[in-house]
Amino acid sequence: WRIIYLRVSVAAARRRLGEATDVRPLLASAKSGEDLADRLEQLARERVPLYERADATIDTEAGAFTQVVDRVAELASTFLNGSAVTPPATDA
């Protein structure tokens, strides 16, 4: 298995979620915007060290949606073909 980490800041995740926290089980208990930010920060502290072990990282805030999708497809193709990831695994 190869893993691609789609990195997003807590602030961007909060913006993207909007009011849809009730459909995200780990966020459903957040009753206010402040609670949501705290919960997202907590999850990031717990998970980011694990996510950073991924074979590749894509910063989802560094480009347009289509650029991110194209990079995921490129990396997936590279991984499926058994090629090494070049340039460095962290990019946009």
C-alpha positions in Angstrom: 0.0 0.0 0.0 1.1 3.6 -0.7 -0.5 6.5 1.2 -1.0 10.1 0.0 -1.6 12.6 2.7 -3.9 15.5 1.6 -2.7 18.2 4.0 -5.1 20.9 5.1 -4.8 23.5 7.8 -7.3 23.6 10.7 -8.6 26.9 9.5 -9.2 25.7 6.0 -10.9 22.5 7.3 -13.2 24.6 9.4 -14.1 26.8 6.4 -14.7 23.8 4.2 -16.9 22.1 6.8 -19.2 25.1 7.3 -22.2 23.9 9.2 -21.9 20.3 8.1 -20.4 19.0 11.3 -23.4 16.8 12.1 -22.5 14.5 9.2 -18.9 14.0 10.6 -19.1 11.6 13.6 -15.9 12.9 15.2 -17.1 16.5 15.0 -20.8 16.0 15.8 -20.3 16.8 19.5 -18.9 20.3 18.6 -21.8 22.7 19.6 -20.2 26.0 18.6 -17.6 27.4 16.2 -15.1 27.6 19.1 -15.8 23.9 20.1 -15.3 22.9 16.4 -11.9 24.7 16.2 -10.8 23.1 19.5 -11.9 19.6 18.3 -10.1 20.1 14.9 -7.0 21.2 16.7 -7.1 18.2 19.0 -7.6 15.8 16.0 -4.7 17.5 14.2 -2.4 17.1 17.2 -3.3 13.4 17.4 -3.2 12.6 13.7 -0.8 14.8 11.9 2.3 12.9 13.2 0.9 9.7 11.7 -0.3 11.4 8.5 3.3 12.8 8.0 4.5 9.2 7.6 2.7 9.0 4.2 4.6 8.2 1.1 3.6 11.5 -0.4 2.0 14.7 0.9 -0.1 17.2 -1.1 -0.9 20.6 0.3 -4.5 21.0 -0.7 -4.3 24.8 -0.1 -1.4 25.4 -2.5 -3.4 25.1 -5.7 -6.8 24.8 -7.3 -9.0 21.8 -6.7 -8.2 20.4 -10.2 -4.5 20.8 -9.6 -4.8 18.8 -6.4 -6.8 16.1 -8.2 -4.2 16.0 -11.0 -1.4 15.6 -8.6 -3.2 12.8 -6.7 -3.7 11.0 -10.0 -0.1 11.5 -11.0 1.2 10.1 -7.7 -1.3 7.2 -7.8 -0.1 6.3 -11.3 3.5 6.5 -10.3 2.8 4.3 -7.3 0.9 1.7 -9.4 3.8 1.6 -11.9 6.2 1.0 -9.1 8.2 4.1 -9.8 9.9 6.2 -7.2 8.3 9.5 -6.3 10.2 12.4 -7.8 10.6 15.3 -7.0 10.4 15.3 -3.2 7.2 13.7 -1.8 5.8 17.0 -0.3 4.5 19.4 -2.9 1.3 21.1 -4.2 
